[in-house]
Amino acid sequence: MSSNFIVTFKKDTPQDVIDQHMEEAKSKGCDIKHVYKSSIKGYSVSVPDDSVGALSTHDKIDAIEADGEVTTQGSKLLKK
């Protein structure tokens, strides 16, 4: 089994730092799913459950969050 995460970096992080972090994660068995370069800097990754510690911390990382489905409720917010 594996768990999915989104790793985001601070806006001033050079792309080569992000690339190096992704390569390090891949070397530990992680699978990079998507790279974000426009509104946020970072990537989504699938991490084997036996390698949860594979995502190393870095002073340029803003957050490491569990990736999951986001839904909204269908209630009407505006009244006529």
Sequence and secondary structure as in RCSB ss.txt:
>XXXX:A:sequence
MSSNFIVTFKKDTPQDVIDQHMEEAKSKGCDIKHVYKSSIKGYSVSVPDDSVGALSTHDKIDAIEADGEVTTQGS
KLLKK
>XXXX:A:secstr
 EEEEEEEE TT  HHHHHHHHHHHHHTT EEEEEE SSSEEEEEEEEGGGGGGS   TTEEEEEE         
     
